[in-house]
Amino acid sequence: MSTRRAARLRGCLLGGLAAVLLFALVLFLWPGGASERHDPPRSAGLEVLEEKRLDERRMELRLRSPALGAETGVRLLLPKGWSPGAERTWPSLWLLHGGLDGYTSWTAKTDVAALTRDDDVIVVMPDGGRCGSYSDWRDGPAWETYHLTELLPLLERRYRASDRRAVAGYSMGGQGAMLYAARGHFRAAASFSGALHILRPGVPQTVMLATSLACPGTDWKRIWGDPDDQREVWAAHNPYDQAGRLRGVVLYVAAGEGDLVENLAREAARDFVGRLRELDIPVRTHFGRGGHDHATWQAELRRARPMLLEALRRG
């Protein structure tokens, strides 16, 4: 083999490895800052530190969470007629962000505010954390507990949210949407380019390496443990393995193609959809041409929105 050909081959191999790492980085992780250790007290309640109206619909909450052992933020889009003293309540649509993004990303990078203006729902956009994976870590912050045990009741108690809820998310947030629906808290769930099979062959190793690169100083085992020794923990956070718990939930799964990251997400989504169909669980799908980007996720929210709203309207 010539020196030039060998160099090209090495370049292709390295480029492929970098792309796979990027896939794990974007689908599973939020980069940076995760080395900070949290040992949260679990007895105190969620505390509202600040409540700010940014405009007619946007409300920003700054909270102190015992489950996280830290302050965090939530953005709400409020429906017409909403007030804290209203006699009625409103259904809620939770939108979960992916890796490399935050709780303001849905409003900053998509048209969700205009899209939902007349939907008569409270849109809830919580922070999902740095390398959070919408999970209670084995050693660290408890994101699932924060979202489902602290934030959800606060919204119903103080912000006029009802018990009719739907959830959607992109990339890492797609994984979170299906996991949270499998816990029994949402009547409809949608995943756009989601991490829906984290135990697919080769994926655990990619997650481990990407965690080390994205979150320097973090022991990747702090999230779910070792994928062999703690396989049950990984399976408990794998939508593919939790598919049977989604029976009765209205489901939508989408992924595109055209870039390597999205192609890999598409393969994981097809595995997940296949598992649902093995279990005779209905799911609506859209496997289009979009890439791993906000333009694709905005389009998918538009496609999924009628289905999500219809689920919220049911008695």
Secondary structure, 3 states (H helix, E strand, C coil): CCHHHHHHHHHHHHHHHHHHHHHHHHHHCCCCCCCCCCCCCCCCCCEEEEEEECCCCEEEEEEEECCCCEEEEEEEECCCCCCCCCCCCEEEEEEECCCCCCCCHHHHHCCHHHHCCCCCCEEEEECCCCCCCCCECCCCCEHHHHHHHHHHHHHHHHCCEEEEEEEEEECHHHHHHHHHHHCCCCCEEEEECCCCCCCCCCHHHHHHHHHHHHCCCCCCHHHHCCCCCCHHHHHHCCCCCCHHHHCCCEEEEEECCCCHHHHHHHHHHHHHHHHHHHCCCCCEEEECCCCCCHHHHHHHHHHHHHHHHHHHHCC
